[in-house]
Amino acid sequence: MMPPKEGQPVEQTLAGLTTLGIGGPAKRLITADSEQAVIEALTLADDAGDPVLVLGGGSNVVVSDDGFDGTVVHIASRGLEIPEGDETCGGVLVTAQAGHPWDEVVLATLEAGLRGLETLSGIPGSTGATPVQNVGAYGTEVASLIHSVRTWDRERRAVKTFTASELEFSYRDSLLKRSTVNGSPRYVVLSVTFQLLHGTRPSEFRYAELARRMEEIAGGNATTADVRAAVLELRSGKGMVLNPQDRDTFSTGSFFTNPIVPEATAALLPEDAPRFPAGEGMVKLSAAWLIDHAGFGKGYGLQEGRDVAGGRASLSTKHTLAITNRGEASSDDVLAIARAVRDGVEERFGVRLHNEPVFINTQL
């Protein structure tokens, strides 16, 4: 851990710690590179009565240009434990430290001959964020693969380990997320244990776009390595794999979640609007489809809609779900695009979109 000297707060811009590249100064920034360092940093801040913001990879936050008037704990712990030998009847338990880059975990498990995480390739950010948001892509959510999550309970000042069932996972949500306010969690993830299986043959594809691509690449002989390659290709094509040379990747990924609405609401939409059963009379819709068909195409804000944020922020030119920093955007610019899209979709279809990233000292 590298804390500032006693009585010497450090003001540092948070933009460099986020994939959006936006964020004002922090009063104090502590980089914690081990589990013990994370606990010590949180204890130091809580003892001082400081507001606390916890950052990992910074891939799912929109930080105000006013910054954060408190202690920012940047979790940079690394470590990955993959046991050798045969799996038990419950599978192989793989544990990653919270600050370990997520895609490195995915790649390492595939190289170790384990399957399960392959469709989650290319997602930016750190491992500790995955259970908070119940990260998912191409038909897989981490909730289905998590065995347990080790956390620091800031209220009780003690380590607490949750089983997957105790985390009350739902679509892009969890107990961990619901107990977080303005980026300040009660339970701070220290490490995550996944339950995976040996093998290089993927499970059945539950996402049509990926299934079509896999059929083109490998027919019926796809391996988990093939799946990873296809997912990285698809994500890159949507600007969803970090690339310093591509402004479309300066984003939080999907800015809006796919809305889940009553069947009666879905019935009012055009027949070609994608919809998927979500249980108990509910239907999941495609946020990307709603945005596009409400008149907000790829690149909205660069030419059409340029007056909204002066071209400094826009929808990605590759995918309508991402809001991007074109180089000089402020948090207000990003939120202006988001408001225009959210309000336009609601006016056109009567469906209100909700943000996926966490807002720090700002709101939509």
N, C-alpha and C positions, 0 to 999 in steps of 0.2 A: 504494500500500500504506500502511496505517496501523498500524504496530507500536507496542507500548507503549514507553515510555522505558526506557532501559537500567536493569536492576535493579529495575524497577517492574512486576511481574506484575499482570495485571488479572483479577479474578474476576468472570465474567459468566455468568449463567444461559443455558443453551443452548436452553431451551424455545422461545424466540422465533424460533429458527432452524430449527425442525422443524414439519412440518404436523400432527404429533400433539399439539404443544403441551406436550411433556414433556421434561425434561432438566435436570440439576443444573448446578453452576457449572463453568466452565473456568478452569484456572490462568492461561492466556494465550490471548487471541483475536486473530488477525491477519486482517483483511479484505484480500484481494488482488484488485485490480481490473484486472489485466492479466497477460498471460503471464509477463512478466519479474518482476512482483510475486509471482506464485505461486512461481516458481523461487527467488526471494530468500527468501521466507518459509519454504519447505521447507528450504533450505540453512541458514538461521539456526537452525531447530529441530533439524535433524540434527547440526549442528556442536556444539550444546549438549547433545546426547544426550537430548533431550526426547522422550517419547512424542508421536506425531503423530496427530491425527484430522483428516481432510479432509471438509468439509461443502460441499455445493452448495446445492440447494433444500431439503434436509432432509426429503424426502418418502418416504424409504425407510429410516429409521433409528428405532430405539427406544433412547434414551439414558437410562442409569440416573439416578435422582434424586441419586446420589452425584456425578454429573458426570464430568469427565475431568481427571485430574491431569497435564496436559501442555499442549502447544500445539495449539490448534484453528485450522486454516487454512480460512477461509471463502472459497471461490472465487466471486468476483463479477465476473469478466471478461466483457465484452460485445463483440459484434461479429459481423456476418453478411455474408458475401461471396456474392452471387448474380451470376454473370457474365451479361452481356447477349449477345444474338446466338444463332445456331443451335447446337444441340448437336452433339457429335461422335458417332461411331458408338457410343461407350460411354455417352453421355448427358451431362448437365450436372452439373458438380462444384460443390457448394455447401458452404462451410465456415463453421462456427459456433464461436465461442469457448466454452470449457467452461462458463462461468457464465451464458451467454445463456439466458433462460427458454425452456424447450422449446416451449411452445405458441406463443410468438412466432415461433419458427423455422418451425413447421408453417404458421401463417397466412401468413407472408411468402412461403414457397415457393408456396403456392396462389395468392396474389395475383400472383406472377410468372409464372403459367401453367405451373407444374411439378406433376407428379403423383407420388405415391408415399407421402407422409406423411399423407394425409388421414385414414386410419383411426386414426392415433395422436394425434388432436386431444384436447385437454382433459386430457392427462396432466400432473400437476404435477411440479415439479422443474426442474433445469437440464439442459442438453444434455450436459454431461460425464458425467452418470450413465447416459445411455441405452446406451452400449456396454458399460458395466460389468455391468449387469443384463440385457443383451439385452432391453430393454424391448419389450413387444408388446401388441397389443390388436386384437380384431376381425379376426383372421386374418393380421395383419402383424407381423413382428418387425424391429427395426432392423438385425439382422444381414444381411437381404436387401437393404438399401439403403446400407450403409456402404461407402465406398471405402477410407478409411484413418483412423487415429486417431493424433494427435500427442501424445506423453506425455513426462513427465520421469521418468527412471529414477533413483530415489533411491539405489539401490545403486551404480550406475556414475557417478552425478552427470553425466548427459548426456541430451540430448533423443533420444528414440527414436520413430520412426514405424512403426506396425504396419499392414500390409495387413489386410483383412477376414479372409482365410484364416489369417493368423498368430494371430488372436485366439481361435481355437478355440471359436467360439460353439456353445452348445447351449441347451436350454430354460432361460431365465432365468439363464444362466450364461455366463462367458467367462474367458479367461486373466486378464484384469484383476481379476475378482472373486476368482478362486482364489488370487491372489497378494496378497490383502488380508486383514489380521488385525486384528480389533477396530477396524475403520474406518481402519486405517493401511495404505495401499496401497504396494506397491513402485513401481508405475507410476501416476503421477498424470496424468489426462487434461488436456491443455492446449487442444485443439481437435479437432473431429470433421468429417470431410469425407464428404458423402453423394453418391451417384450417382443422380440423378433424371432423369426424362424430361419433355419438353414435352407438354402436352396437358391437357385438362379432362375427359376421359372416364376414369372409374376402371377399374381392372382388375376381373376377375371377383371377386365377393364369395365369400369362403371361410368366412364366419361366418353361420350361419342366421338369427340374430336380426337382424343388420344387413341381410341380404338381404331379409327380410320387410318391414322398415321402409322400405327404399329402394323396394320395389315399391309400397308404399302412397303414398309421397311423390311419386315421379317415374316409376313404371312402368319402361319400358326406356330412359328418356332422362335418367338421373341424371348429374350433373356432380360433380366433386370438391368443389365448394362444397356441393352437396346432401349428399354423404357426410359432410363436416365437420359440417354442421348436425344430421344424424341422429345422429352419434356423440356430439356434445355433449349432445343431448337424452337419449340412452340413458344416458350416463355421469351426467348430472345426476339422472336418475331413480333411480340407484343410490347417490347421494351421493358420486360419484367426481370431481366438479369442485369445486375449492375455493370455499367460500362462508362468509364470517365469520359469517353469520346462521344457519348450519345446522350443528349439532353433529355430524351424521353425516359431515361432511367433515373433521373433525379426526381423521385417521387416517393410516395409511401406505398407503392403497389396499388391495389384496388382501394379507391377512396370511399366507395360505398359498398355496403353489404347487399347481397341479393335479398330483396324484401320478401317476407313471409306474410301472406294476407289470407283472409277468409275466402273460401271458394266463391262466395257471392261477388266479392270484389274482382277476383280473377275472371269471372264470367263476363264482366263488362269490357274486358280488353279485346282487341282484335284477335281473330282466330289464330293468326300466325304468331302470336306472342308466346314464347317458350314458357312452359309451366311444368312443375314437378310436384308430385304429392309430398306433403310435409306432415301428414298425420293429423288426426282429430279435426277434420274439416278445413285444414289449412293447405295453402299452395305456395310453393317457392317460385318466385319470378326471376327473370334475368335483369339485373340492374343495367347491364350493358345494352341490352335490347331497348329498354325503356328510355335510356339516355339518348341513344341514337335516333329512335323514332319520335322523340319529343323535339327533335331538331338540333341536337347538339352532337355534331359529327366529330370525327377525329381531327385534332388540331384546333378545336373551337377555342377562340381567344387569340389566335395568331392573326387571322384575317377576319373571318366572321366572328363577331363578338369581341373584337380587339379593344373596344372601348371599355370593356368590363375591367381589365387589368393591364391595359396598355401594352399587351403582347409580352409582358414579363412572366406571366403564368398562363398555362393553357391546358386543355385536355391533351393527352399524348397524341402524337400523329399516328400512332400504331394501335391504340386501344382506347376506347371511350371511358373506361373505368378509372384510369389514372390521371391525376392532376399533376402537372410537371412544372418545375422551376426552370425557366428558359435561360437563366443566368444571373438575373438581377431581381428576382421576385422577392417580395416581402411576404410575411404571413398573411397580411391583409389581402394581398393579391391572390394568393391561393384560395383563401376563404371566399373572396368575391366570385371566383369561378365556381366554387362549390355551391354557393348560394344560388347563383343563376341556374345551375343544372338542377339542383334539388327543387327549387320553386317551379322551374319549367316543367319538370316531370310531373309534379303534383297537379299543376294547372291542366296539363294535357291528359293525364290518365287517372288522377285522383289517388295516386300512390305516393306516399312520402318516403324518400330515401333517407337512410341513416348512415352516418360516417363510420368507417372501420378504424381509422387511426385515432389515437388519443390526443386530445387538445390540451396544451399546457399554457395556462394563463390567457386563453382565448376561447372563443366559442363560435359555432356556426350560426 
